[in-house]
Amino acid sequence: MSHGTGRFVAVLGLLVAGFAPVAAPAQPIEQTVEDHRDDIGEIDRRGNSFVHRASGYVFPAMLGEVPARKTITFGPGDAEVYYTLYGGANDDAWISLYVYKANLGLAEVQRGVEQVIVENYAATAVARPSIIAAPPAGVGEGWFKAQIQGIAVITGARVAQASGWTIKVRVSVPVRGGDAALGRAARALAAIPMAPVGMAPPPAAPASHASAAAR
């Protein structure tokens, strides 16, 4: 997947959005939550949350027990907040939550995300783990067994759209983390706003970069 951000984040296939006819940065802009600055990137910190500036979408500072670790900007209106409790390497889940302009329909985005998972991670489709609740109506999802950097994982994607934006979450849970790791992932997924109201629509501008097929 594109937009790899080091360690296990590379697996979390990222998003795209064209917000204005401005060139995307040559490299993603990464900021730890401790050192986050509002004058760079596409995300503002407001109290205990992070706000996608173009849409007003609010990224929680915590997903259940799982804290935000860093924000990443890929281009105008195209951003991620990355969450993990122990950093993935310690058998716990890693989660990426993205917002970007909806240049493709929901079904097409979901198909693209699942295709990348299958092609890049020796993945096989499986049923949603029983400990994880079904997503809200109108949210697409897919789940897989996969190998990521030599580690067996259960990995999934959920996709929704609102007000001209795509909201996507990617979660990967090492199998050796067992039910404890899956349980934390389940509570984290339940805390994600997949059906927000009041998001500002994106301006009608052409996309400034094109990597949606790799997400």
Secondary structure, DSSP 8 states (H G I E B T S, - for coil): --S--STTGGGS-------SSS---SS-EEEESTT--TTSSSEEEETTEEEETTT--EEESEETTEEEEEEEEEETTEEEEEEESS-STTS--EEEEEEEE--S-HHHHHHHHHHHHHHHTT-EEE---TTS----TT-EEEEEEEEETTEEEEEEEEEEEETTEEEEEEEEEEGGGHHHHHHHHHHHHHTS-SS-S------S---S---GGG-
